[in-house]
Amino acid sequence: MKIFQSDWQNLMTAGLTIFVLTGCGGKLVDVNVTIVDQKTALENQILGSYEELSSEVLLLASVRSVDEEGKLKPTTEIPKGKLKALRAMQRQEFNRDDIQGFKQTLCAGEGNDSFLKFFDNERTKTDAQFKEFAEAIIAEENEDRLIILQRIVATNENFTEQDLAKIQKISASLNRDNAKPGEKIQEENGNWKIN
């Protein structure tokens, strides 16, 4: 029996069609759908603003004030609000280890308003100097957090000063999400729990 090329192509096409159709009984494509709600979009805006400030802290710390010839270069003027936020981030970095220690010993917890809350623990009950130190560092951290949140509101065209409370709630949610196991966190309803 002679098979012509066009018959051969038709036979191959039919075989391939049967093969494909029998293989299509299962799932063809696995589709994952992620729904992005308004909160997530706002979180992304806040994180983006925060990351922008973080990168500027690095630039601020690495600016050289002498040119190639050894002459002083004029410094560029940084807007007052921006400089205040950058300084707050620098102080946060300086205090980071102490804050983490306070959280791990349950001397501090993440509040539902985006600020740290002080708690007495065994050490603060017996060491007045340590308690004073912990309260002072926590107050600095809260001051720095407020400065940064205010800067995020001021530099984002989608926010007004009336949005600060909403930004604080989102920041608190992010802080809860980033809390390490064993740390105190305050839920939105006001209840405290150990993460």
Order of alpha helices (4+ residues) and beta strands (2+ residues): alpha-alpha-alpha-beta-beta-alpha-alpha-alpha-beta-beta
